[in-house]
Amino acid sequence: MVRIFVDSGSSIKQNEKEKYDVEILPLKILIGNHEFDDGVNLSMEYFYHSLMVEKCFPVTSLPSLGETEKRVSEFVAKGDEVLILTISSAISGTFNTLRMMFSDEPKVRVIDTKSAVGGIRLLLEEANKYRTESAQFIEEKIRALIPKIRVVAVPETLEYLYRGGRLSRSASVLGSLLQIKPLISLDSSDGTVKVLGKERGLKNAMRAVAESLEKYHCDTSRGIIPSYTYGRKNLGALIEMTDKKYTAQMREYDHLDPAIACHWGPNAFGYIFISVD
């Protein structure tokens, strides 16, 4: 049997484990002097209060390595093969660390998805089509799909990108004064954060995200994942200006987990989908 693990950077919730037949490795989140397991013992209310009201920016780190080794080894001891799909190695050290940890275990394959949140969800759905096949076969299917994953999103404010070290203070201040909204993506070739473009004002940015579905040749047969942080207002407005041929294929909204949401800040919004080419 093939067992699949993802880390919580996938934004797959603990109550979705059975739905996707998946094991979740929670990233660690430090808020002040308190450490939490992402998606396990950190409530969204406490997280956003700390982030927005107390202005306490979280520090994220790898899942518990001891617990990860124990859980994976239990499946291997039963004769199972294990696939671990990690958040992009360009934004987290999880992939490289786990690859080294299991380098001598032939039954364990660690895959750099070069993606995050809904992108990993889409890859997991692809993997689940072939769960009766070998781990090698499933890995080949996943790797073939990775270059086609598209993530296009916009933060409502640049404050949190600056606080997370993703943006310089001068760029943050200038961008805020000019109401510049960057369209941000994860480059599917190397998993790095990439600015696709810059728009003046929130509505123009929403329109650019809506048009990205056509621009990047969205494969509607595989569905579209609308994602957001904190409130749904901006995402709702985005969906209203999106062509109905795309909105008909949208899933439930994905409220991003704290490990990713802390870098976007509240009221960010975007689409995650698969390109046909």
N, C-alpha and C positions, 0 to 999 in steps of 0.2 A: 504494500500500500504506500502511496505517496502522501506525505503530510506537508502542509504549507504553513509557513510562518510569515507574518509581516510585522513591521514595527508600527508604533502608533502615529508615525508621520504619514501613514496611509489614511488617517482620519476614519478608519473603520472602527466602529464603536464596540465595546465589550458585549452589548446585547445583540450584535450582528454576527458573533462567532459561529453560531450554528447555521445561520443563513448561508454563510460563505464557506463553512467547514474549514475554518482557519484558526490558527493560534496567533495571539497578538503579544508582541514584546513592547511593553510600555517604555517610552523614553522618560528620563528623569527630568523633573522641573524643580528648580530651586527658586523660591519666592521669599526674599528676606533670609531668615534662618530656618525656613521650613522646606523640607524636600518632599516632593509628591511623585507618584507614578501617573504619567499622563493618561487621562481617560479612565483612571481607576478610583483614586481617592482625592481628586481635585475637582471640585464643582465649578461649573461655568460661572456661577454667581460670585464665588470667592475670587476666581481668576480675574474676571473683568473688574471687580471692585479694586483689587490690588493694582491692576494695570492702569485703569482710567482715573480712579479717585486717589489712591495712595501713591500713584506714579512710581510704583515699584516694578522695574522691568525684570522679567524672569530670566534665569539662566538655564539653558537646556543642555542635557548631556546624554550619553549612551544608555541603553537599557542595562539592567543589572547583568553583568557578564556571568556571574556564578549561577544565577537563576536560568539564564539562557542556556548555558552549557548543560545544566541538569535536565531541563525540559526537552531539549533536542536529543540528548543522550538516551533518555527514556524511550523515545520512539525508535531510535537506531537499535537499541538492545532488543526490541521486539521484532526486528527485521525490516522495519519501514525505511523507505528513502525519504529524505527531507529536502525541501526547497525553502530557502529564506529570501524573501523579496524585501530589499531595504530601500529606504528613502535615498535619493540621489547622493552619491559619494561627494559631489561638489558642495553640498550644504551640510553634510553630517559625516562623522567618522565611523558610523555604524558598519557600513559595508566593509571597509578595510580591516576593522577590528575583528569582525566575525569571520571574514575570509581567512585571516591568519589563525584564528582560534580553531577552525575546522579544516585546516589545510591538509591534515593527515587522515581525515575521515572521508573515504570515497562515497559513502552513502549520503553525504551532506553537500548540497550545492548552494552557494550564496550568490545572489544575482543583484547587481546594481541596476535598479530600474531607471535611473537617470530621470526620475520623476518624483512626485509626492502626491499626497491626498488622493483626489479622484483618479489620477493617472494610475496609481497602484491598484485602486479598486477595479478599473477597467482591465488591467493585466491579470488580476486575480480571477475575474469572470472568464477571461480567455483560458486560463489554466484549468478552471473547473470543468470546462467542456471535455477535458482529456484526462480526468483523474484515474481512469482505469489503465492508462498508458504508463510507460516508464518515466522516471524523473528526467532523463535525458530528452525524451520526446517532448515533454511539457516545457522544458527549458528552451528548446528550439522554437516552440510556438511563441513563448513569451518574448524572446529576443527578436523575433521577426516583427513583433507588434510595437516594441519600444520606440523605434524611430517615427512611428505614426501618431504617438500620443501628443496632444496639443493642450497646453495650459495657457489661458489668456485671462488676466485678472488686473484689477485696479484697486489700489488703496484709497480710501476716502481722504486720508491725510498722510503726509510724508513723515510725521513725527516719529512713528514707530520704526520705520526703516532707518531713520537717523539713530534712534536710541538703541537699535539692534546692531549698529555698526555697518549697515548696508548702504548708507548714504552719508555724505559729508554734511557738516552743519551748514556751510554756505549754500550748498545745493538745496538743502531742506528749506532754509529760510527764503531763498530766491524763488524756489518752486511754489512755496506757500503764498508768497506775495503776488505772484503772477497767476495763481490758481492753476498751476500745471499739474496734470494728472498723468503719470506714466503708465503705459500698458506694459505689464510685466509678464514674462513667460519663463518656463524652464526649457532650455534648449535641449531637444531630444537627442542631439548628437553627443553631448558631453554632460548634460545635467546641470549646467551652470544657469544662474539667474541672468536673464537677458531683458533689456528694454526694447520692446518692439516699436515703440513710438511714444510721442508725448502729445497730449491734447489739452487745450485751454478750456477748463471748466468741466464739471461733473457730467453734464448731459452729452457733451461731445465725446467724452471718454466712454460713456455707456454705449453710444452709437458705434464707436469703433469696436468695442467688444462684441456687440450684436452682429456687426458686419464681418467679424473675424470668422464666423462659421462658414460663410460663403467664400471668403478670401482664402482660407486654409482647407477648403474642400471637405467639410465635415461629412463623415459617413453616418448618416442618420439611422441606418439599420442597427447600429451598435449603441445608440442612445447618447444622450448628452447629460452631463452632471453639472447642475448649477450649484456653485459654492458661495458661502458667505461667512462673515464673522460678525458676531454680536446681534445685529438687527437685520431684518429682511427687507427693509424699505428700499434700499438701493437696488438689491437684486430683483425685487418686484418690479421696479421701474425699468430695469434692463430687460426683463422678460416681456414687458408690455411693448417695447419698441423692437422686439425680435420677430422676424418673419415667422408666421404661423406654421410653415412647413418644418421649422425647427422646434418650436415650442411643443408641438405634438409629440415629439420624441424625448422630452425631458423627463428625468427621474425626479425622485424626492429631493428636496434641497439638502445639501450637505453642509451642516454647521461645523466648521473646522475645529478640531481639537486644539487645546492651548499651545502645544509645542510648535504648531505652525502659526496659529492666530496671533501669537505675541509679536511676530515680525510684521504682520499686516496691519494690526490695529483694528479697532471696531469699524463695522460698516463697509469693509472691503467686499468685493463681489467679482464674480468671473464665471467662465465656462471651461469645462474640461471635456475633451472629446477626442475621437480618433479620426485622423485624416485618411482619405481614400488613397492618397499617394504619398 
